């Protein structure tokens, strides 16, 4: 299972800023919508191809975003209600990326979150299904990997991630109600 540090979630700043979660307050939302975007929310439709962003340390990620619609907080006044959020990106043969689960404080209303770093697995050891068969073993064996070998493995990975991926958002509110949204997408390395 791929895990991304919770610090990457921008909305965790609510918790760090001293917002108090009141366990007696329950949030209910009428809808959730999965999106894409670093600074603004872009809706996603089935078949969209999402551009990968490249991090300063060589990693690759998708800028995840989501929206909770018509969220209502019920219960005694004071504090925030909590929700648990998970975003995943899966290939039919296994996971590509996962963020969460994370508990977050939510004030209610329509709530949009953008700029979530959904890191794409880039290691043949943590995600062997994203590489040609035996690629990790070749690397471990000390076999000389030529530019031709490397390019073939890169092309294999690009083709595998170009389409047919399930991008999923799961939000569980304080009452245990689960809301989901998912799209079939591809990733672009360009």
Residue frames as a rotation matrix with the C-alpha (Angstrom) as fourth column:
UNK 1
0.582 0.813 0.000 0.00
0.813 -0.582 0.000 0.00
0.000 0.000 -1.000 0.00
UNK 2
-0.366 -0.678 0.637 1.32
0.652 -0.676 -0.345 3.43
0.665 0.289 0.689 -0.92
UNK 3
0.456 0.476 -0.752 1.20
0.874 -0.398 0.278 6.05
-0.167 -0.784 -0.598 1.81
UNK 4
-0.070 -0.402 0.913 1.66
0.452 -0.829 -0.330 9.78
0.889 0.390 0.240 1.51
UNK 5
-0.766 -0.267 -0.584 2.55
0.639 -0.226 -0.735 11.82
0.065 -0.937 0.344 4.62
UNK 6
0.221 0.956 -0.191 -0.41
0.973 -0.229 -0.024 13.64
-0.067 -0.181 -0.981 6.05
UNK 7
-0.171 -0.350 -0.921 1.60
0.387 -0.884 0.265 16.87
-0.906 -0.311 0.287 6.09
UNK 8
-0.919 -0.235 0.317 1.04
0.370 -0.230 0.900 17.13
-0.139 0.945 0.298 2.35
UNK 9
-0.048 0.973 0.225 -2.63
0.950 -0.025 0.310 17.93
0.308 0.228 -0.924 2.85
UNK 10
-0.709 -0.257 0.657 -3.05
0.213 -0.966 -0.148 21.68
0.672 0.035 0.740 2.73
UNK 11
0.180 0.870 0.459 -6.32
-0.305 -0.394 0.867 21.68
0.935 -0.296 0.194 4.59
UNK 12
0.262 -0.195 -0.945 -4.57
0.824 0.556 0.114 20.12
0.503 -0.808 0.306 7.59
UNK 13
-0.732 -0.522 0.439 -3.60
0.290 -0.821 -0.493 23.73
0.617 -0.233 0.752 8.26
UNK 14
0.180 0.869 0.461 -7.04
-0.374 -0.373 0.849 24.10
0.910 -0.325 0.257 9.84
UNK 15
0.778 0.079 -0.623 -5.98
0.444 0.633 0.634 21.67
0.445 -0.770 0.458 12.52
UNK 16
-0.178 -0.958 -0.225 -2.58
0.927 -0.086 -0.366 23.30
0.331 -0.274 0.903 12.95
UNK 17
-0.530 0.029 0.847 -4.19
0.026 -0.998 0.050 26.71
0.847 0.049 0.529 13.29
UNK 18
-0.985 0.080 0.150 -5.91
-0.155 -0.051 -0.987 25.59
-0.071 -0.996 0.062 16.47
UNK 19
-0.197 0.960 -0.198 -9.32
-0.827 -0.055 0.560 24.68
0.527 0.274 0.805 15.05
UNK 20
-0.725 -0.026 0.689 -11.00
-0.561 0.603 -0.567 22.37
-0.401 -0.797 -0.451 17.48
UNK 21
-0.585 0.553 -0.594 -12.90
-0.236 0.584 0.777 19.29
0.776 0.594 -0.211 16.37
UNK 22
-0.396 0.584 0.709 -16.06
-0.883 -0.029 -0.469 18.77
-0.253 -0.811 0.527 18.39
UNK 23
-0.997 -0.073 -0.026 -16.89
-0.078 0.956 0.283 15.03
0.004 0.284 -0.959 18.38
UNK 24
-0.399 0.917 0.013 -20.57
0.444 0.205 -0.872 15.84
-0.802 -0.342 -0.489 19.03
UNK 25
0.132 0.401 -0.906 -20.84
-0.634 -0.669 -0.389 17.76
-0.762 0.626 0.166 15.75
UNK 26
-0.146 -0.076 0.986 -21.61
0.510 0.848 0.141 15.72
-0.848 0.524 -0.085 12.64
UNK 27
-0.459 -0.060 -0.886 -21.13
-0.633 -0.678 0.374 16.86
-0.624 0.732 0.274 9.07
UNK 28
0.111 0.467 0.877 -23.41
0.540 0.713 -0.447 15.63
-0.834 0.524 -0.173 6.34
UNK 29
-0.620 -0.323 -0.715 -22.75
-0.423 -0.629 0.652 16.48
-0.660 0.707 0.254 2.70
UNK 30
0.496 0.868 -0.011 -25.16
-0.395 0.215 -0.893 16.15
-0.773 0.448 0.450 -0.18
UNK 31
0.984 -0.168 0.061 -22.43
0.125 0.408 -0.904 15.53
0.127 0.897 0.423 -2.75
UNK 32
0.217 -0.966 -0.141 -18.73
-0.011 -0.147 0.989 15.14
-0.976 -0.213 -0.042 -3.42
UNK 33
0.999 0.037 -0.041 -16.97
-0.039 -0.037 -0.999 15.92
-0.038 0.999 -0.036 -6.67
UNK 34
0.302 -0.936 0.179 -13.51
0.638 0.338 0.692 14.75
-0.708 -0.095 0.700 -7.68
UNK 35
0.996 0.019 -0.089 -11.39
-0.048 -0.725 -0.688 17.27
-0.077 0.689 -0.721 -9.49
UNK 36
0.269 -0.938 0.220 -7.94
0.961 0.246 -0.126 18.29
0.064 0.246 0.967 -10.56
UNK 37
0.584 -0.112 0.804 -5.85
0.237 -0.924 -0.301 21.40
0.777 0.366 -0.512 -10.00
UNK 38
-0.356 -0.814 -0.459 -3.02
0.809 -0.022 -0.587 22.99
0.468 -0.581 0.667 -8.09
UNK 39
-0.978 -0.091 -0.189 -4.59
0.172 -0.864 -0.473 26.42
-0.120 -0.495 0.861 -7.56
UNK 40
-0.396 0.907 -0.146 -8.17
-0.894 -0.417 -0.162 26.11
-0.208 0.067 0.976 -8.82
UNK 41
-0.264 0.418 0.869 -10.75
-0.104 0.883 -0.457 23.35
-0.959 -0.211 -0.189 -9.07
UNK 42
-0.493 0.127 -0.861 -11.13
-0.869 -0.025 0.494 21.75
0.041 0.992 0.123 -12.48
UNK 43
0.418 0.690 0.590 -13.87
-0.653 0.680 -0.333 19.12
-0.631 -0.246 0.735 -12.86
UNK 44
-0.767 -0.641 -0.020 -12.88
-0.521 0.604 0.603 15.77
-0.375 0.473 -0.797 -14.38
UNK 45
0.475 0.858 -0.194 -14.89
-0.840 0.376 -0.391 13.68
-0.262 0.349 0.900 -16.82
UNK 46
0.498 -0.257 0.828 -14.33
0.133 0.966 0.219 10.06
-0.857 0.001 0.516 -17.79
UNK 47
0.658 -0.322 0.681 -11.56
0.753 0.276 -0.597 9.77
0.005 0.906 0.424 -20.35
UNK 48
0.919 -0.367 0.146 -9.69
-0.362 -0.930 -0.062 12.92
0.159 0.004 -0.987 -19.30
UNK 49
0.377 -0.889 -0.261 -5.92
0.721 0.459 -0.520 12.75
0.582 0.008 0.813 -19.33
UNK 50
0.989 -0.041 -0.140 -4.32
0.078 -0.659 0.748 14.41
-0.123 -0.751 -0.649 -16.31
UNK 51
0.460 -0.879 0.127 -0.89
-0.180 -0.233 -0.956 15.98
0.869 0.417 -0.265 -16.61
UNK 52
0.549 -0.409 -0.729 1.73
0.818 0.441 0.369 14.76
0.171 -0.799 0.576 -14.19
UNK 53
0.823 -0.417 0.385 3.65
-0.459 -0.888 0.018 17.38
0.334 -0.192 -0.923 -12.27
UNK 54
0.370 -0.792 -0.485 7.30
0.519 0.609 -0.599 16.74
0.770 -0.031 0.637 -11.53
UNK 55
0.981 0.044 -0.190 8.58
0.192 -0.398 0.897 17.48
-0.036 -0.916 -0.399 -8.03
UNK 56
0.632 -0.770 0.081 11.91
-0.748 -0.635 -0.193 18.99
0.200 0.061 -0.978 -7.12
UNK 57
-0.112 -0.683 0.722 13.24
-0.755 0.530 0.385 15.61
-0.646 -0.502 -0.576 -5.94
UNK 58
-0.848 -0.301 -0.437 12.33
-0.530 0.514 0.675 13.74
0.021 0.803 -0.595 -9.12
UNK 59
-0.676 0.662 0.322 8.95
0.372 0.685 -0.627 12.40
-0.636 -0.304 -0.710 -8.01
UNK 60
-0.853 0.501 0.144 5.79
-0.017 -0.302 0.953 12.61
0.521 0.811 0.267 -10.07
UNK 61
-0.715 0.659 -0.235 2.38
0.419 0.134 -0.898 13.62
-0.560 -0.740 -0.372 -8.80
UNK 62
-0.334 0.750 0.571 -1.11
0.663 -0.244 0.708 14.65
0.670 0.615 -0.416 -9.81
UNK 63
-0.958 0.113 0.263 -2.64
-0.247 -0.792 -0.558 17.80
0.146 -0.600 0.787 -8.36
UNK 64
-0.541 0.787 -0.298 -5.75
0.751 0.611 0.251 16.33
0.379 -0.088 -0.921 -6.71
UNK 65
-0.888 0.373 0.268 -8.79
-0.438 -0.864 -0.248 18.42
0.139 -0.337 0.931 -5.84
UNK 66
-0.574 0.784 -0.237 -12.29
0.717 0.620 0.319 17.81
0.397 0.013 -0.918 -4.52
UNK 67
-0.702 0.470 0.536 -15.44
-0.501 -0.860 0.098 19.61
0.507 -0.199 0.839 -3.51
UNK 68
-0.745 0.595 -0.301 -17.97
0.649 0.542 -0.535 18.83
-0.155 -0.593 -0.790 -0.76
UNK 69
-0.713 0.532 0.457 -21.35
-0.024 -0.669 0.743 20.20
0.701 0.518 0.490 -1.73
UNK 70
0.170 0.884 0.435 -24.04
-0.489 -0.308 0.816 21.49
0.855 -0.352 0.380 0.62
UNK 71
-0.460 -0.405 -0.790 -22.24
0.484 0.632 -0.606 20.27
0.744 -0.661 -0.095 3.72
UNK 72
0.365 0.631 0.685 -24.22
-0.396 -0.560 0.727 20.84
0.843 -0.536 0.045 6.90
UNK 73
-0.757 -0.615 -0.219 -22.87
0.004 0.330 -0.944 20.64
0.653 -0.716 -0.248 10.41
UNK 74
0.395 0.917 0.046 -25.32
-0.196 0.035 0.980 19.36
0.897 -0.396 0.194 13.05
UNK 75
0.111 -0.300 -0.947 -24.93
0.852 0.520 -0.064 19.26
0.512 -0.800 0.313 16.79
UNK 76
0.649 0.136 -0.748 -24.08
0.645 -0.621 0.446 21.63
-0.404 -0.772 -0.491 19.62
UNK 77
0.930 -0.303 0.208 -22.32
-0.113 -0.774 -0.623 24.90
0.350 0.556 -0.754 18.74
UNK 78
0.530 -0.815 0.235 -18.56
-0.726 -0.292 0.623 25.25
-0.439 -0.500 -0.746 18.93
UNK 79
-0.301 -0.790 0.533 -15.77
-0.264 0.607 0.750 23.57
-0.916 0.085 -0.391 17.03
UNK 80
-0.269 0.079 -0.960 -15.69
-0.963 -0.016 0.268 21.85
0.005 0.997 0.080 13.70
UNK 81
0.768 0.472 0.433 -17.07
-0.417 0.882 -0.221 18.55
-0.487 -0.011 0.874 12.43
UNK 82
-0.335 -0.937 0.101 -14.64
-0.581 0.289 0.761 15.92
-0.742 0.196 -0.641 11.17
UNK 83
0.864 0.429 -0.264 -14.56
-0.479 0.537 -0.694 13.99
-0.155 0.726 0.669 7.90
UNK 84
0.014 -0.846 0.533 -12.17
-0.037 0.532 0.846 11.33
-0.999 -0.032 -0.024 6.69
UNK 85
0.730 0.175 -0.661 -10.89
-0.603 -0.292 -0.743 11.73
-0.323 0.940 -0.107 3.13
UNK 86
-0.085 -0.748 0.658 -9.07
0.152 0.643 0.751 9.26
-0.985 0.164 0.059 0.89
UNK 87
0.619 0.167 -0.768 -8.02
-0.713 -0.291 -0.638 9.77
-0.329 0.942 -0.061 -2.74
UNK 88
0.003 -0.605 0.796 -6.70
0.050 0.795 0.604 6.85
-0.999 0.038 0.033 -4.79
UNK 89
0.301 -0.014 -0.954 -5.51
-0.943 -0.157 -0.295 6.27
-0.146 0.987 -0.060 -8.31
UNK 90
0.021 -0.189 0.982 -5.61
-0.296 0.937 0.187 2.61
-0.955 -0.294 -0.036 -9.35
UNK 91
-0.450 -0.167 -0.877 -4.61
-0.875 0.275 0.397 0.51
0.175 0.947 -0.270 -12.35
UNK 92
0.599 0.743 -0.298 -6.53
-0.669 0.669 0.324 -2.78
0.440 0.006 0.898 -12.83
UNK 93
0.337 -0.545 -0.768 -3.37
0.273 0.837 -0.474 -4.63
0.901 -0.050 0.430 -11.71
UNK 94
0.005 -0.339 -0.941 -2.75
0.994 0.107 -0.034 -2.60
0.112 -0.935 0.338 -8.57
UNK 95
0.715 0.334 -0.614 -2.45
0.515 -0.846 0.140 0.80
-0.472 -0.416 -0.777 -6.89
UNK 96
0.223 -0.608 0.762 -0.77
0.703 -0.442 -0.558 3.76
0.676 0.659 0.329 -8.55
UNK 97
-0.742 -0.422 0.521 -1.23
-0.026 -0.758 -0.652 6.32
0.670 -0.498 0.551 -5.75
UNK 98
0.249 0.816 -0.523 -3.07
0.751 0.179 0.636 6.85
0.612 -0.550 -0.568 -2.47
UNK 99
-0.716 -0.343 0.608 -3.51
-0.126 -0.794 -0.595 9.80
0.687 -0.503 0.525 -0.16
UNK 100
0.025 0.716 0.697 -5.17
-0.935 -0.229 0.269 9.36
0.353 -0.659 0.664 3.21
UNK 101
0.330 0.934 0.135 -7.12
0.719 -0.341 0.606 8.44
0.612 -0.102 -0.784 5.10
UNK 102
-0.839 -0.529 0.124 -6.93
0.362 -0.715 -0.598 11.82
0.405 -0.457 0.792 6.76
UNK 103
0.153 0.865 -0.479 -9.30
0.987 -0.157 0.031 13.30
-0.048 -0.477 -0.877 9.30
UNK 104
-0.775 -0.385 0.502 -9.97
0.471 -0.880 0.052 16.96
0.421 0.277 0.863 8.67
UNK 105
-0.454 0.605 -0.654 -11.94
0.486 -0.447 -0.751 19.72
-0.747 -0.659 -0.092 10.33
UNK 106
-0.683 0.319 0.657 -14.73
0.611 -0.242 0.753 21.07
0.399 0.916 -0.030 8.12
UNK 107
-0.934 0.288 -0.211 -16.78
-0.089 -0.760 -0.644 24.21
-0.345 -0.583 0.736 8.81
UNK 108
-0.064 0.949 0.310 -19.76
0.574 0.289 -0.766 23.26
-0.816 0.129 -0.563 6.60
UNK 109
0.416 0.280 -0.865 -21.18
-0.500 -0.725 -0.474 24.83
-0.760 0.630 -0.162 3.45
UNK 110
0.977 -0.208 0.049 -19.60
0.146 0.483 -0.863 24.16
0.156 0.851 0.502 0.07
UNK 111
0.556 -0.825 0.099 -15.99
-0.394 -0.156 0.906 23.35
-0.732 -0.543 -0.412 0.61
UNK 112
0.948 -0.286 -0.139 -13.34
-0.047 0.309 -0.950 23.07
0.315 0.907 0.279 -2.12
UNK 113
0.494 -0.854 0.164 -9.83
-0.167 0.092 0.982 21.70
-0.854 -0.512 -0.097 -1.64
UNK 114
0.953 -0.264 -0.150 -7.16
-0.133 0.081 -0.988 22.00
0.273 0.961 0.042 -4.35
UNK 115
0.302 -0.948 0.100 -3.44
-0.765 -0.304 -0.568 21.34
0.569 0.095 -0.817 -4.65
UNK 116
0.654 -0.063 0.754 -3.34
-0.544 0.654 0.526 17.93
-0.526 -0.754 0.393 -3.01
UNK 117
-0.194 -0.835 -0.514 -0.15
-0.980 0.188 0.064 16.07
0.043 0.516 -0.855 -3.93
UNK 118
0.789 0.412 0.455 -1.24
-0.389 0.909 -0.150 12.62
-0.475 -0.058 0.878 -5.07
UNK 119
-0.113 -0.976 -0.188 2.21
-0.874 0.008 0.485 11.06
-0.472 0.219 -0.854 -5.55
UNK 120
0.789 0.316 -0.528 2.48
-0.576 0.679 -0.455 8.47
0.214 0.663 0.717 -8.31
UNK 121
0.672 -0.537 0.510 4.48
-0.006 0.685 0.728 5.37
-0.740 -0.492 0.457 -7.44
UNK 122
0.735 -0.462 -0.496 7.81
-0.652 -0.282 -0.704 5.49
0.186 0.841 -0.508 -9.24
UNK 123
-0.297 -0.847 0.440 9.66
-0.912 0.388 0.131 2.52
-0.282 -0.362 -0.888 -7.79
UNK 124
-0.080 0.242 -0.967 9.70
-0.613 0.753 0.239 -0.97
0.786 0.612 0.088 -9.26
UNK 125
-0.878 -0.239 -0.414 9.90
0.161 0.668 -0.726 -2.29
0.450 -0.705 -0.548 -5.68
UNK 126
-0.775 0.629 -0.063 6.80
-0.138 -0.266 -0.954 -0.51
-0.617 -0.731 0.293 -4.32
UNK 127
0.326 0.907 -0.267 4.77
-0.518 -0.065 -0.853 -0.85
-0.791 0.416 0.448 -7.53
UNK 128
-0.621 -0.693 0.367 6.18
-0.101 0.535 0.839 -3.70
-0.777 0.484 -0.402 -9.64
UNK 129
0.037 0.736 0.676 2.95
0.760 0.418 -0.498 -3.87
-0.649 0.532 -0.544 -11.69
UNK 130
0.826 0.245 -0.508 3.89
-0.046 -0.868 -0.494 -0.50
-0.562 0.432 -0.706 -13.26
UNK 131
-0.003 -0.913 -0.409 7.12
-0.878 -0.193 0.438 -1.83
-0.479 0.360 -0.800 -14.78
UNK 132
0.211 0.020 -0.977 8.08
-0.730 0.668 -0.144 -4.61
0.650 0.744 0.155 -17.20
UNK 133
0.981 0.194 -0.027 8.14
-0.138 0.779 0.612 -8.04
0.140 -0.597 0.790 -15.60
UNK 134
0.588 -0.776 -0.228 11.39
0.808 0.577 0.119 -8.67
0.039 -0.254 0.966 -13.76
UNK 135
0.487 -0.400 0.777 12.54
0.137 -0.843 -0.520 -5.02
0.863 0.359 -0.355 -13.88
UNK 136
0.747 -0.205 0.633 13.30
-0.657 -0.378 0.652 -4.79
0.105 -0.903 -0.417 -10.13
UNK 137
0.792 -0.455 0.406 15.24
0.229 0.839 0.493 -8.05
-0.565 -0.298 0.769 -10.27
UNK 138
0.549 -0.598 0.584 17.31
0.711 -0.034 -0.702 -6.75
0.440 0.801 0.406 -13.20
UNK 139
0.539 -0.317 0.781 18.17
-0.351 -0.927 -0.134 -3.64
0.766 -0.202 -0.611 -11.22
UNK 140
0.767 -0.186 0.614 19.10
-0.590 0.170 0.789 -5.67
-0.251 -0.968 0.020 -8.13
UNK 141
0.882 -0.375 0.285 21.23
0.416 0.904 -0.097 -8.16
-0.222 0.204 0.953 -10.08
UNK 142
0.145 -0.857 -0.494 23.80
-0.005 -0.500 0.866 -5.56
-0.989 -0.123 -0.077 -11.00
UNK 143
0.072 -0.034 0.997 23.13
0.943 0.328 -0.057 -6.14
-0.325 0.944 0.056 -14.69
UNK 144
-0.850 -0.384 -0.360 24.18
0.243 -0.893 0.379 -3.15
-0.467 0.235 0.852 -16.72
UNK 145
0.262 0.962 0.070 21.07
0.696 -0.139 -0.704 -1.19
-0.668 0.234 -0.707 -17.63
UNK 146
-0.724 -0.526 0.446 21.58
0.680 -0.437 0.589 0.52
-0.115 0.730 0.674 -20.94
UNK 147
-0.775 0.450 -0.443 19.77
-0.416 -0.892 -0.178 3.58
-0.475 0.046 0.879 -22.18
UNK 148
-0.602 0.547 -0.582 17.79
-0.476 0.339 0.812 1.25
0.641 0.766 0.056 -24.44
UNK 149
-0.562 0.374 -0.738 16.66
0.662 0.738 -0.130 -0.83
0.496 -0.561 -0.662 -21.43
UNK 150
-0.751 0.229 -0.619 15.74
0.393 -0.598 -0.698 2.29
-0.530 -0.768 0.360 -19.47
UNK 151
-0.761 0.464 -0.454 13.80
-0.634 -0.681 0.367 3.82
-0.138 0.567 0.812 -22.39
UNK 152
-0.567 0.556 -0.608 11.90
-0.054 0.711 0.701 0.56
0.822 0.430 -0.373 -22.92
UNK 153
-0.551 0.348 -0.759 10.89
0.828 0.343 -0.444 0.46
0.106 -0.872 -0.477 -19.24
UNK 154
-0.781 0.241 -0.576 9.88
-0.002 -0.923 -0.384 4.14
-0.624 -0.299 0.722 -19.35
UNK 155
-0.722 0.522 -0.455 7.80
-0.618 -0.190 0.763 3.61
0.311 0.832 0.459 -22.49
UNK 156
-0.570 0.497 -0.654 6.13
0.442 0.857 0.265 0.57
0.693 -0.138 -0.708 -20.90
UNK 157
-0.606 0.283 -0.744 5.18
0.714 -0.220 -0.665 2.64
-0.352 -0.934 -0.069 -17.84
UNK 158
-0.816 0.282 -0.504 3.90
-0.377 -0.921 0.095 5.58
-0.438 0.267 0.858 -19.92
UNK 159
-0.652 0.581 -0.488 1.71
-0.375 0.312 0.873 3.30
0.660 0.751 0.014 -22.01
UNK 160
-0.565 0.403 -0.720 0.38
0.684 0.717 -0.135 1.49
0.462 -0.569 -0.681 -18.94
UNK 161
-0.506 0.308 -0.806 -0.63
0.633 -0.502 -0.589 4.77
-0.586 -0.808 0.060 -17.25
UNK 162
-0.999 0.040 0.020 -2.02
-0.014 -0.703 0.711 6.47
0.042 0.710 0.703 -20.38
UNK 163
-0.295 0.955 0.007 -5.59
-0.775 -0.243 0.583 5.31
0.559 0.167 0.812 -19.72
UNK 164
0.180 0.517 -0.837 -7.89
0.005 0.851 0.526 2.98
0.984 -0.099 0.151 -17.86
UNK 165
-0.832 -0.474 -0.289 -6.98
0.313 0.031 -0.949 4.25
0.459 -0.880 0.123 -14.39
UNK 166
0.319 0.936 -0.151 -9.64
0.652 -0.101 0.751 4.67
0.687 -0.338 -0.643 -11.71
UNK 167
-0.794 -0.457 0.402 -9.31
0.084 -0.737 -0.671 7.97
0.603 -0.498 0.623 -9.85
UNK 168
0.116 0.871 -0.478 -11.46
0.591 0.326 0.738 7.72
0.798 -0.368 -0.477 -6.70
UNK 169
-0.661 -0.145 0.736 -12.49
-0.442 -0.718 -0.538 10.01
0.607 -0.681 0.410 -3.86
UNK 170
0.006 0.651 -0.759 -14.01
0.621 0.592 0.513 8.61
0.784 -0.474 -0.401 -0.67
UNK 171
-0.634 -0.085 0.769 -15.35
-0.453 -0.765 -0.458 10.89
0.627 -0.639 0.446 2.06
UNK 172
-0.177 0.558 -0.811 -16.75
0.716 0.638 0.283 9.45
0.675 -0.530 -0.513 5.30
UNK 173
-0.055 0.220 0.974 -18.63
-0.373 -0.910 0.184 11.90
0.926 -0.353 0.132 7.51
UNK 174
-0.710 -0.299 0.638 -18.99
-0.665 -0.013 -0.747 11.83
0.232 -0.954 -0.189 11.29
UNK 175
0.197 0.868 0.457 -22.18
-0.884 0.359 -0.300 9.75
-0.424 -0.344 0.837 11.05
UNK 176
-0.347 -0.426 0.835 -20.37
-0.086 0.902 0.424 7.06
-0.934 0.076 -0.350 9.06
UNK 177
0.767 0.631 0.121 -22.03
0.111 0.056 -0.992 7.96
-0.632 0.774 -0.027 5.75
UNK 178
-0.337 -0.907 0.254 -19.74
0.390 0.111 0.914 7.33
-0.857 0.407 0.316 2.78
UNK 179
0.797 0.451 -0.402 -19.80
-0.166 -0.477 -0.863 9.51
-0.581 0.754 -0.305 -0.31
UNK 180
-0.151 -0.868 0.473 -17.71
0.441 0.370 0.818 8.58
-0.885 0.332 0.327 -3.35
UNK 181
0.797 0.247 -0.551 -16.89
-0.412 -0.445 -0.795 9.93
-0.442 0.861 -0.253 -6.77
UNK 182
-0.071 -0.861 0.504 -14.71
0.171 0.487 0.856 8.29
-0.983 0.147 0.113 -9.37
UNK 183
0.695 0.160 -0.701 -13.54
-0.617 -0.368 -0.696 8.80
-0.369 0.916 -0.157 -12.92
UNK 184
0.566 -0.559 0.606 -11.63
0.665 0.744 0.066 6.75
-0.488 0.365 0.792 -15.46
UNK 185
0.842 -0.349 -0.411 -8.57
-0.429 -0.895 -0.120 8.78
-0.326 0.278 -0.903 -16.46
UNK 186
0.632 -0.769 0.097 -5.13
0.698 0.510 -0.503 8.54
0.338 0.386 0.859 -17.96
UNK 187
0.587 -0.542 -0.601 -1.86
0.213 -0.613 0.761 10.25
-0.781 -0.575 -0.245 -17.08
UNK 188
0.864 -0.370 0.341 0.32
0.268 -0.235 -0.934 12.29
0.426 0.899 -0.104 -19.40
UNK 189
0.370 -0.833 -0.412 4.06
0.813 0.076 0.577 12.54
-0.449 -0.549 0.705 -18.80
UNK 190
-0.236 -0.466 0.853 4.38
0.868 -0.496 -0.031 15.51
0.438 0.733 0.521 -21.18
